[in-house]
Amino acid sequence: MSTERFFHVNSKGKLARHDTLEQALAAGKRGGYVWLDYVDPTRDELERLIEPFEVHPLSIEDCLDDEQVPKIDDFEHHTLILVNRYRYADRQLEIAEVALFLGGTFLITVNHDQPSAAAFYAKLDEQIALNGDDVKKGPEFLLHVILDYIVDRKYQAIERLQDDLDGAEESIIESSRSNQPGDLMSLRRSVVTLRKSLFHEREVLVKICRRDSPFIGEKSLYHFRDVYDHLAKCFETTEIQREMITSLMEMYLSLVNNEMALTANRTNRVVRRLTLITTIFMPLTLLAGIGGMSEWTMMTGPQNWRAAYALFLLGMAVIGACSYALLRWVERRAESEP
C-alpha cells in the first residue's frame, strides 16, 4: 500500500503538512518550496507530477525500476538522483532504492519497500527539524539533509556487518569446525553488494560536487562535500572488509588442512604401531607353530623335553627382542631423515 505526504517549507524553515497535492502547490505559490514524499507509489500517482512540475517521463520509468544502479540524470526542469539505503540484520542485507527529484522550487522523494521505510522515517523528520536553518535556504539543502541521513544509516549497517565479521574471525580462531564456509560466503556477498552500490553513489556525489546539476548552487556544495567524505569512508570500509573476508577464508582453509594433516599423522602412527606389533609376532608365531606341532621335541629328542622347551622360550624372547630393537632402529632412522 502506497503512502504520500505533502509539505510546504516556508522562509523560516518550518514544514507545514497538507492533505492534498493541490494544497501544497497552492502554498508553494506564496513562497518557499514544496517537498513531496512517496512510499511505494503507483505509476498513476507519479504521473500526476508530470504536469505541475514538468517531470520527465523517463525519470519516472527509472524511479519505478528496482534494477537501476545509483546515478544522477539532469533534465530540463529537474535533476533525478537515485541512491540506495541499507538495512542489515540477522546476517541479511536489505537494499531499497530512494529516488529524489530536485527542482528549483520542489523536492520529491520516492521510497520503495514499505516495511523498511517505516524504520527509515523513524528519525528523518527529527533530523530535518534539527536542521531548520539550512532547510529554509532551498530544496538543495533539504536534499543534503536527506542524503546525509541516508549515508549515516549506511554506516550503521556497515558497522553491524563488521561485528559479524569480527565474530566469524573469533570463531575460526577458536575452532574451524564451529564456523561454516557458507557464513563467510554470505558475508562476502553482502560486502560485494555494498561495494557495488557505494561505488556508483560515490560517482553521484562527485558529479554533484562538480556542479553538474544546475539546481545545486555554490553555497550548498560544502555540505555535499561533507556527505562525499562520509560516503568515501564507507567505501573504504567495505574494501577493508572484502580483504578481511578473503584472509578469513584463507585462514579457515589453512586450519582445515592442518587438522586433516594432524588426523593423517595420527592414523599413520597407529598403522605403524600395528605394523610393528605384527612384524614382531610373525616369527614368534612361526616358532609357536613349530613347537606346538611337536617338531621341536622330535628334533631335540623326547628325553630332553625339559631343556628343549626352556631353550624354545628363550629363543622366542631373544627373537622378539631383536625384532623389536631392529624395527625401532629403522623407525628412528626414518624419523631423522628430512
Buried (B, 14 or more C-beta within 10 A) or exposed (E): EEBBBBBBBBEEBBBBEBEEBEBBBEBBEEEBBBBBBBBBBEEEBBEBBEEBBEBBEEBBEBBBEEEBBBBBBBBEEBBBBBBBBBBBEEBEBEBBBBBBBBBEBBBBBBBBBEEBBEEBBEEBEEBBEEBBEBBBBBBBBBBBBBBBBBBBBBBEBBEBBBEBBEEBBEBBEEEBEEBEEEBBEBBBEBBBBBBBBBEBBBBBBBBBBEEBBEBBEEEBBEBBEEBBEBBBBBBEBBEEBBEBBEEBBEBBEEBBEEEEEEEEEEEEEEEEEEEBEEBBEEBBEEBEEEBEEEEBBEEBEEEEBEEBBEEBEEBBEEBBEEBBEEBEEEBEEEEEEE
